[in-house]
Amino acid sequence: MSDVAEAFVLRPGRRDETAALFAIWEAAVAASHDFVTPADLAMYARLVRENYLPRAKPRVAAAADGRPVGFIGVAQGTIEALFVDPSWAGRGCGRALVADALAGIAAPRRLRVDVNEQNEGARAFYARLGFKLIGRSRLDACGRPYPILHLEHPGAR
C-alpha cells in the first residue's frame, strides 16, 4: 500500500462484477472468520457465489480505476452483507457504505445487522458506528454453531 490513500467512490454494483465481489467476500472472510470450519466455509462460499451475489443489488465502493474494493447489500432496513477488501480496510470504505445505507432508508432510519459473535473486528466496527446490541441467537441462519449478535443503529428518530 502506498503512503497516499487512494480515493474511492460509491456507486451501484454491476452484474458483470459478481466475480470481483465474490473475491472481496473470500478475502474479507479469510481475514476475519478464522473460527469457521473449512466445510462450513465451503458451504457459505457456495451460497454467496450461487444464491446471494447473482440476485443482490449491492452498493459498491470502487477505486479510482473503477474496480470494486468493497460492497454492501441492504434489504428492508437490514445489512445483509458488508465486505471490504482487506487491503482497503481502515480507509473509510465500510463506514461510507454504512452511511450511504443509512441515508437510503426511510425515517426513522433504523438499520439492523447480524454479526458473528466471534468476529471481534466487525463487532468493534459496528460499535464505533453507533450500533447497539438488541439480541443474540445461539445459531446462525444456516443452523450452524456460530452465535449471532443482532445489532441496530438507532439512526435519526
N, C-alpha and C positions, 0 to 999 in steps of 0.2 A: 504494500500500500504506500502511496506517495504521501509526502507531508502535506500536500494541498488536498483538501477534501473535495471530492468530485460532487457536482450538483446532481440532483435528481428531480424529476417531475412526476406528478401523479396524473394518471390517465386511465381510461377503461382498458381492460385486458382485451387481447385479440384472440380469436380462435386458433391462429397459427402459432400461438405461444404456449400451448399446452405442455410440450416437451420441456421448454425452458422453465415453466412454473413448477413442473414435477422435479426438475433438477434442483431448484431452490428448496422445495419441500424436503428432498432427500438430504441435501447438505445441512439444512437447519435442524432436521430431526437427528441426524448423526451427531451434531454438535450439542444437542440438548436433551436427548431422550435415551441416555445410556442405560436406563432402567428397564427398557422394553426388550423382551426376549427376541432373538433373531426370527423365530417362527411368527411371532405376533407382528414384528416389524414388516415382514414379507406380506402378511395379510393386510395390514394398514396400507402399505405401498400399493397393492393391487386395488384396494378400494379407492384410494386417492386418484390413481392413474386411470382406472377404468370407469369409475362411477362419479366421483366428485368433480374433477377438473373438466371433463368434457361437457358438463352441464352448468358449471359455475359461471357467474358473471363478475369476475373479480375486478377490483381496482388495483392498478399496478404502480409501483414506484419504479421508474425507468431512469437509467443512467443517461448522460448526455448523448451517448451514441444510440439510444433507443432500447437497449437491451434491458429486460426486467431484472431488478435486483431485490424485489420484494413484492408481496401481494397480500390482499385482504379480501375475504369473501364475507359478506354480511347478508343475512336474510331475516326479515321480521324482527329487527332490533337485536339480533344476536350475531356476534362474530363467529362464523363457522370455521374460519381459517385465517391465520396471520403468520406469515413466514417471511423472513428476510435472509438473504444470502449471508452466511457468517462473515464473509469479508467486508460486508457493509454494516455489520452490527455496530451500534453506537453512533451512527451518523445521522440519526433522526428519521430514518425511513419508517420504522414501526410507529413511532409517535405521530408522524404526519399521516400515516394511513388510518390510525385510530381517530385522530382529529377530523379527518375527512369523513369517516363513517359517522361520527357524532353529528357533524354538520348536515349530513344527508338524511337523518331520520327526523320524523316529526316530533314536536313537543309532546311529552315532557323530556324528550331526548335521553331517555334511559337506554343504555346499551349493555347487553349482557355478554358474557364469555365463559366458557368452561375451560379449566386449566388442569393439567395433570398435577396432582399434589406433589409429586416428586420433582417436577420441573421448577426448581428454585429460581432460575433466571426469569422465567415467564411470570412467576408469582411476584417477584420484585418489580418487574417492568410494569405490570398492571397496577400494583400498589402505588408506584410513583405517579401513575396517570390518574389516580383517584378512585380506582375500582375498589369495592368493598365486598367482603365475603357475605353471601346470602344463603349458602347451603353447601352440603357435601354429599357426594354419592360414593359408596364403597367400591362400586364397579364402574367401568367406563361404559359408553353407549353400546359397545360390542359385547358387553358382559365379561370383559377381561378384568383381572385384579389390579387395575391401576386407578386408585381413588381419584375422583374428580372434584375440584373446588368450583362452585358456581359463584361467579363474581358479577357485580353490577356497578356501572358508572351512573351516579345519580343525575348527571347532566344538568341542564337548565330546567328547573321545575316551574 
